[in-house]
């Protein structure tokens, strides 16, 4: 049974070969220090960090990412070591958050090699800190234990290392951040050329061309990346699947961690299922090999190749983009795979460009240091000429990298311009004309669009954020003002209203893409404060019942859905689906919860956690509108609930990370065009389809 630790609590470790998994809302630097019996770090050789990632019995990630897997073999540590402290720090100079209070609380799990969680700890309550001692493994009377620490440092990595007794902490902290800046992108191998057997055809030179000839080339990753989920764009942006542990070949070998991956709510990879009848995700990309997108319901045959690309307009030009140029058994599946290919291409192209810029800046600094190390060159025009030459070389390298990057961006933009109009309703934005002619489908689509993603280098180039259907995890629309800088500038009431309107848009899309009568929506609005936002759903008559208000209404809806989960689970385990009560609705159920935890007692909170954990596997899903700070009175008891949900925001926010290189992507929530009544038209179509089907 997993121990959910709070600060200061400890737990005995039943084994000595472990993995420590870190999930954060934005890329972080992960490291570890070794301490003696007094907790003192005796020197830099007792610290594992991205610049020196491996020590006897210990290995950490080489780059900053939103997800990490650290490998620990306690028996292989030197005899003088009595403590292993896991450190997290925000990278500097990469445009991300500068304090942990501006991002989602990091989550740390200690697991066995089989992936079984031994102890977990959510680092809540952080604010101005930019570095934190997350937890420590320590030896006590011959046995090893883990303790939740959560000690933050506002002055960053240098202060944290100095606190552990390390001489020269400031210099080492600077070198760690420099190593991270150099390897943040280059540690990921460039994408391989696309082939007909791969996931889609490449129309332009890949990001691998974005490195100038003088820049160091990326090194292939040692292990294939694993997606962490949920729910990729853990994505994201697909629902991430559970990472598979790396098992050493020899019992004495240190387990090797996989490439760091972002955690949900990062854009996620679609979940992988084991049931042949359940949609499965594309296999995780292996380093140096093409992505293998397997069809969700055909396990024994290769999908047909993509249609041939259009011939180039002139010799030497790239072929014109084609919508649906990925492999797949249907146009929807080809478009789905194509969108994820575009997502990966943009992530890797940006990584290559940022890598080239970092290299150019670093090279300029080194050349200036060498030139000005001679005091004679610091006087007169010699020093000025050296500076001008170094800056000119830097500018040339950056300009060459930007030229290649702009070419890749232009090709992706051209592809997006072709793909967007061809998308089916489930993949399309509300401004797409396809919604005006939308008919309620008779079959469930593969995925649903829940927003867009973009990077700061090209904000108008949007990648649709798709999640697989049926949902593998619930969704949390964060209505808190502390969720992001944009949210902090908004009025509290307006932000909560906008969050609820966003939830209504998602519910409407789900109703519109499910076959008639196969999807029901329940609403809990304890204080009745969301009546205006819920009006489109209520007026259309698409809810399973009136929005539940007051303690009695909350208890009734939760009891109904909890009973459904219990009965379906028992029927599945017993293989007795025919024994279900005739009045039980076996269709998919969505519970929209407004303003949680107001109006919820302890019993209701427990039921909600149960639905979040057990509901998705039997067709009950959560769509919560909540401010996590409002739930702080419950302490860490709700931390597993937040982790089980895909967090999105009602305003643009860069809290999602891709599963390839860990970029922080800005998430844009869905919105209807100003003055448009497209959502009302779609809901009217849902009502008409239900009546026609007699539901």
PyMOL commands that set and color helices and strands:
alter all, ss='L'
color gray80, all
select helices_A, chain A and resi 44-46+74-76+100-102+157-163+169-186+207-210+331-372+375-378+381-422+425-427+433-437+485-488+492-513+531-540+550-574+577-579+602-614+616-618+628-643+678-693
alter helices_A, ss='H'
color red, helices_A
select strands_A, chain A and resi 3-5+10-12+17-35+47-48+54-55+58-59+65-73+83-90+107-111+117-122+131-140+143-153+447-454+463-468+474-478+519-524+588-596+620-626+645-649+653-657+664-668
alter strands_A, ss='S'
color yellow, strands_A
deselect
rebuild
show_as cartoon
